[in-house]
């Protein structure tokens, strides 16, 4: 049976009036590209919500990678 290990990387959502949504996207893209080059495979991106911010605005992005052990 195959075994896998997992890596979790949190990307905080950038806040502020002058921050575009593309800034956070580019940070996610940079992390994903770097980890794939190290042999990790993107498994899932989770967007948890903070009730204080609002229902439809994620507080961060959890990027989950896996690789076979």
N, CA, C and O atoms as a GROMACS GRO file, in nm:
protein
  276
    1UNK      N    1   0.084  -0.118   0.000
    1UNK     CA    2   0.000   0.000   0.000
    1UNK      C    3   0.089   0.125   0.000
    1UNK      O    4   0.188   0.132   0.073
    2UNK      N    5   0.054   0.222  -0.082
    2UNK     CA    6   0.130   0.346  -0.089
    2UNK      C    7   0.106   0.431   0.035
    2UNK      O    8  -0.003   0.432   0.091
    3UNK      N    9   0.212   0.502   0.076
    3UNK     CA   10   0.200   0.595   0.189
    3UNK      C   11   0.237   0.734   0.140
    3UNK      O   12   0.322   0.751   0.053
    4UNK      N   13   0.172   0.832   0.198
    4UNK     CA   14   0.193   0.970   0.158
    4UNK      C   15   0.223   1.057   0.279
    4UNK      O   16   0.181   1.027   0.391
    5UNK      N   17   0.297   1.164   0.254
    5UNK     CA   18   0.314   1.265   0.357
    5UNK      C   19   0.252   1.394   0.304
    5UNK      O   20   0.241   1.415   0.183
    6UNK      N   21   0.212   1.480   0.397
    6UNK     CA   22   0.141   1.602   0.359
    6UNK      C   23   0.211   1.724   0.417
    6UNK      O   24   0.271   1.718   0.525
    7UNK      N   25   0.202   1.831   0.344
    7UNK     CA   26   0.261   1.958   0.386
    7UNK      C   27   0.153   2.065   0.375
    7UNK      O   28   0.083   2.073   0.274
    8UNK      N   29   0.140   2.147   0.478
    8UNK     CA   30   0.039   2.252   0.482
    8UNK      C   31   0.110   2.388   0.483
    8UNK      O   32   0.197   2.413   0.567
    9UNK      N   33   0.073   2.474   0.391
    9UNK     CA   34   0.130   2.608   0.384
    9UNK      C   35   0.016   2.708   0.392
    9UNK      O   36  -0.080   2.700   0.315
   10UNK      N   37   0.026   2.802   0.485
   10UNK     CA   38  -0.078   2.904   0.501
   10UNK      C   39  -0.034   3.034   0.437
   10UNK      O   40   0.074   3.085   0.464
   11UNK      N   41  -0.120   3.087   0.352
   11UNK     CA   42  -0.097   3.217   0.288
   11UNK      C   43  -0.200   3.313   0.345
   11UNK      O   44  -0.319   3.299   0.315
   12UNK      N   45  -0.159   3.410   0.426
   12UNK     CA   46  -0.256   3.505   0.480
   12UNK      C   47  -0.314   3.593   0.369
   12UNK      O   48  -0.245   3.627   0.272
   13UNK      N   49  -0.438   3.629   0.384
   13UNK     CA   50  -0.501   3.720   0.288
   13UNK      C   51  -0.448   3.859   0.314
   13UNK      O   52  -0.450   3.908   0.427
   14UNK      N   53  -0.399   3.922   0.208
   14UNK     CA   54  -0.346   4.057   0.224
   14UNK      C   55  -0.460   4.155   0.240
   14UNK      O   56  -0.561   4.147   0.170
   15UNK      N   57  -0.443   4.247   0.333
   15UNK     CA   58  -0.549   4.343   0.365
   15UNK      C   59  -0.503   4.484   0.334
   15UNK      O   60  -0.383   4.512   0.330
   16UNK      N   61  -0.596   4.571   0.312
   16UNK     CA   62  -0.564   4.710   0.288
   16UNK      C   63  -0.636   4.763   0.166
   16UNK      O   64  -0.682   4.688   0.082
   17UNK      N   65  -0.644   4.893   0.159
   17UNK     CA   66  -0.716   4.957   0.049
   17UNK      C   67  -0.640   4.949  -0.083
   17UNK      O   68  -0.702   4.947  -0.189
   18UNK      N   69  -0.507   4.944  -0.077
   18UNK     CA   70  -0.428   4.945  -0.199
   18UNK      C   71  -0.383   4.806  -0.243
   18UNK      O   72  -0.304   4.793  -0.336
   19UNK      N   73  -0.432   4.701  -0.177
   19UNK     CA   74  -0.394   4.564  -0.211
   19UNK      C   75  -0.495   4.508  -0.309
   19UNK      O   76  -0.616   4.510  -0.283
   20UNK      N   77  -0.447   4.458  -0.422
   20UNK     CA   78  -0.538   4.398  -0.519
   20UNK      C   79  -0.550   4.248  -0.489
   20UNK      O   80  -0.462   4.190  -0.425
   21UNK      N   81  -0.657   4.187  -0.536
   21UNK     CA   82  -0.675   4.043  -0.516
   21UNK      C   83  -0.567   3.965  -0.587
   21UNK      O   84  -0.539   3.851  -0.550
   22UNK      N   85  -0.506   4.022  -0.689
   22UNK     CA   86  -0.399   3.956  -0.762
   22UNK      C   87  -0.274   3.935  -0.679
   22UNK      O   88  -0.197   3.843  -0.706
   23UNK      N   89  -0.251   4.020  -0.577
   23UNK     CA   90  -0.132   4.005  -0.492
   23UNK      C   91  -0.133   3.872  -0.418
   23UNK      O   92  -0.033   3.801  -0.416
   24UNK      N   93  -0.247   3.838  -0.358
   24UNK     CA   94  -0.258   3.711  -0.286
   24UNK      C   95  -0.252   3.594  -0.384
   24UNK      O   96  -0.189   3.492  -0.354
   25UNK      N   97  -0.314   3.608  -0.499
   25UNK     CA   98  -0.309   3.503  -0.600
   25UNK      C   99  -0.166   3.477  -0.644
   25UNK      O  100  -0.125   3.362  -0.657
   26UNK      N  101  -0.090   3.583  -0.666
   26UNK     CA  102   0.049   3.568  -0.709
   26UNK      C  103   0.133   3.501  -0.601
   26UNK      O  104   0.223   3.423  -0.633
   27UNK      N  105   0.107   3.530  -0.475
   27UNK     CA  106   0.177   3.465  -0.365
   27UNK      C  107   0.146   3.315  -0.363
   27UNK      O  108   0.236   3.234  -0.343
   28UNK      N  109   0.020   3.279  -0.383
   28UNK     CA  110  -0.019   3.138  -0.390
   28UNK      C  111   0.050   3.070  -0.508
   28UNK      O  112   0.101   2.959  -0.495
   29UNK      N  113   0.052   3.134  -0.620
   29UNK     CA  114   0.116   3.078  -0.740
   29UNK      C  115   0.265   3.056  -0.715
   29UNK      O  116   0.320   2.953  -0.754
   30UNK      N  117   0.330   3.152  -0.650
   30UNK     CA  118   0.473   3.141  -0.621
   30UNK      C  119   0.501   3.021  -0.531
   30UNK      O  120   0.594   2.944  -0.556
   31UNK      N  121   0.420   3.005  -0.425
   31UNK     CA  122   0.438   2.894  -0.331
   31UNK      C  123   0.414   2.760  -0.401
   31UNK      O  124   0.492   2.666  -0.385
   32UNK      N  125   0.308   2.751  -0.478
   32UNK     CA  126   0.276   2.626  -0.548
   32UNK      C  127   0.389   2.589  -0.645
   32UNK      O  128   0.431   2.473  -0.647
   33UNK      N  129   0.436   2.683  -0.722
   33UNK     CA  130   0.544   2.656  -0.818
   33UNK      C  131   0.671   2.610  -0.747
   33UNK      O  132   0.736   2.516  -0.792
   34UNK      N  133   0.705   2.676  -0.636
   34UNK     CA  134   0.827   2.639  -0.562
   34UNK      C  135   0.816   2.499  -0.504
   34UNK      O  136   0.912   2.423  -0.510
   35UNK      N  137   0.701   2.464  -0.448
   35UNK     CA  138   0.685   2.332  -0.386
   35UNK      C  139   0.679   2.220  -0.489
   35UNK      O  140   0.728   2.110  -0.464
   36UNK      N  141   0.619   2.247  -0.604
   36UNK     CA  142   0.614   2.146  -0.711
   36UNK      C  143   0.756   2.114  -0.759
   36UNK      O  144   0.787   1.999  -0.788
   37UNK      N  145   0.840   2.215  -0.766
   37UNK     CA  146   0.979   2.193  -0.807
   37UNK      C  147   1.055   2.108  -0.706
   37UNK      O  148   1.155   2.046  -0.741
   38UNK      N  149   1.008   2.106  -0.580
   38UNK     CA  150   1.072   2.024  -0.475
   38UNK      C  151   1.014   1.883  -0.468
   38UNK      O  152   1.052   1.804  -0.382
   39UNK      N  153   0.921   1.851  -0.558
   39UNK     CA  154   0.866   1.716  -0.562
   39UNK      C  155   0.730   1.699  -0.496
   39UNK      O  156   0.679   1.587  -0.489
   40UNK      N  157   0.670   1.807  -0.448
   40UNK     CA  158   0.538   1.800  -0.387
   40UNK      C  159   0.432   1.814  -0.495
   40UNK      O  160   0.456   1.875  -0.599
   41UNK      N  161   0.315   1.757  -0.471
   41UNK     CA  162   0.202   1.767  -0.564
   41UNK      C  163   0.090   1.842  -0.493
   41UNK      O  164   0.056   1.813  -0.378
   42UNK      N  165   0.032   1.939  -0.564
   42UNK     CA  166  -0.081   2.014  -0.507
   42UNK      C  167  -0.198   1.920  -0.487
   42UNK      O  168  -0.241   1.852  -0.580
   43UNK      N  169  -0.250   1.916  -0.365
   43UNK     CA  170  -0.363   1.830  -0.334
   43UNK      C  171  -0.493   1.911  -0.325
   43UNK      O  172  -0.594   1.874  -0.384
   44UNK      N  173  -0.488   2.022  -0.251
   44UNK     CA  174  -0.610   2.099  -0.231
   44UNK      C  175  -0.577   2.237  -0.177
   44UNK      O  176  -0.473   2.257  -0.113
   45UNK      N  177  -0.665   2.332  -0.203
   45UNK     CA  178  -0.656   2.464  -0.142
   45UNK      C  179  -0.784   2.485  -0.063
   45UNK      O  180  -0.895   2.474  -0.116
   46UNK      N  181  -0.768   2.516   0.066
   46UNK     CA  182  -0.882   2.537   0.156
   46UNK      C  183  -0.886   2.685   0.191
   46UNK      O  184  -0.783   2.747   0.217
   47UNK      N  185  -1.006   2.742   0.192
   47UNK     CA  186  -1.021   2.883   0.226
   47UNK      C  187  -1.110   2.896   0.350
   47UNK      O  188  -1.232   2.910   0.338
   48UNK      N  189  -1.049   2.892   0.469
   48UNK     CA  190  -1.128   2.908   0.591
   48UNK      C  191  -1.178   3.053   0.604
   48UNK      O  192  -1.112   3.147   0.558
   49UNK      N  193  -1.293   3.068   0.666
   49UNK     CA  194  -1.353   3.200   0.682
   49UNK      C  195  -1.348   3.242   0.828
   49UNK      O  196  -1.360   3.159   0.918
   50UNK      N  197  -1.332   3.370   0.850
   50UNK     CA  198  -1.336   3.428   0.984
   50UNK      C  199  -1.470   3.500   0.998
   50UNK      O  200  -1.502   3.588   0.919
   51UNK      N  201  -1.546   3.461   1.096
   51UNK     CA  202  -1.680   3.519   1.115
   51UNK      C  203  -1.675   3.670   1.136
   51UNK      O  204  -1.772   3.740   1.104
   52UNK      N  205  -1.564   3.722   1.188
   52UNK     CA  206  -1.551   3.866   1.211
   52UNK      C  207  -1.536   3.943   1.081
   52UNK      O  208  -1.580   4.058   1.071
   53UNK      N  209  -1.474   3.880   0.981
   53UNK     CA  210  -1.452   3.947   0.852
   53UNK      C  211  -1.577   3.942   0.767
   53UNK      O  212  -1.616   4.043   0.708
   54UNK      N  213  -1.640   3.827   0.760
   54UNK     CA  214  -1.757   3.810   0.677
   54UNK      C  215  -1.763   3.669   0.622
   54UNK      O  216  -1.661   3.600   0.617
   55UNK      N  217  -1.879   3.628   0.581
   55UNK     CA  218  -1.900   3.490   0.538
   55UNK      C  219  -1.830   3.460   0.406
   55UNK      O  220  -1.782   3.348   0.387
   56UNK      N  221  -1.823   3.554   0.316
   56UNK     CA  222  -1.771   3.526   0.182
   56UNK      C  223  -1.628   3.573   0.160
   56UNK      O  224  -1.579   3.572   0.047
   57UNK      N  225  -1.559   3.613   0.266
   57UNK     CA  226  -1.422   3.660   0.253
   57UNK      C  227  -1.330   3.569   0.333
   57UNK      O  228  -1.341   3.564   0.456
   58UNK      N  229  -1.240   3.496   0.267
   58UNK     CA  230  -1.150   3.406   0.340
   58UNK      C  231  -1.048   3.484   0.423
   58UNK      O  232  -1.006   3.593   0.383
   59UNK      N  233  -1.011   3.429   0.538
   59UNK     CA  234  -0.910   3.494   0.621
   59UNK      C  235  -0.769   3.456   0.576
   59UNK      O  236  -0.674   3.528   0.604
   60UNK      N  237  -0.757   3.342   0.508
   60UNK     CA  238  -0.628   3.296   0.456
   60UNK      C  239  -0.653   3.184   0.356
   60UNK      O  240  -0.767   3.147   0.330
   61UNK      N  241  -0.546   3.132   0.301
   61UNK     CA  242  -0.555   3.018   0.211
   61UNK      C  243  -0.463   2.910   0.266
   61UNK      O  244  -0.345   2.935   0.290
   62UNK      N  245  -0.515   2.790   0.285
   62UNK     CA  246  -0.436   2.676   0.328
   62UNK      C  247  -0.408   2.592   0.204
   62UNK      O  248  -0.501   2.536   0.145
   63UNK      N  249  -0.283   2.583   0.165
   63UNK     CA  250  -0.245   2.506   0.048
   63UNK      C  251  -0.189   2.372   0.097
   63UNK      O  252  -0.095   2.370   0.176
   64UNK      N  253  -0.246   2.264   0.050
   64UNK     CA  254  -0.209   2.130   0.095
   64UNK      C  255  -0.137   2.058  -0.018
   64UNK      O  256  -0.188   2.048  -0.130
   65UNK      N  257  -0.018   2.008   0.013
   65UNK     CA  258   0.062   1.933  -0.082
   65UNK      C  259   0.078   1.790  -0.032
   65UNK      O  260   0.068   1.764   0.088
   66UNK      N  261   0.102   1.697  -0.125
   66UNK     CA  262   0.130   1.559  -0.086
   66UNK      C  263   0.242   1.506  -0.173
   66UNK      O  264   0.267   1.554  -0.284
   67UNK      N  265   0.309   1.404  -0.119
   67UNK     CA  266   0.406   1.328  -0.198
   67UNK      C  267   0.416   1.189  -0.139
   67UNK      O  268   0.394   1.168  -0.020
   68UNK      N  269   0.451   1.097  -0.224
   68UNK     CA  270   0.463   0.958  -0.183
   68UNK      C  271   0.590   0.940  -0.100
   68UNK      O  272   0.695   0.996  -0.133
   69UNK      N  273   0.578   0.864   0.007
   69UNK     CA  274   0.694   0.838   0.096
   69UNK      C  275   0.767   0.717   0.045
   69UNK      O  276   0.868   0.677   0.104
   0.00000   0.00000   0.00000
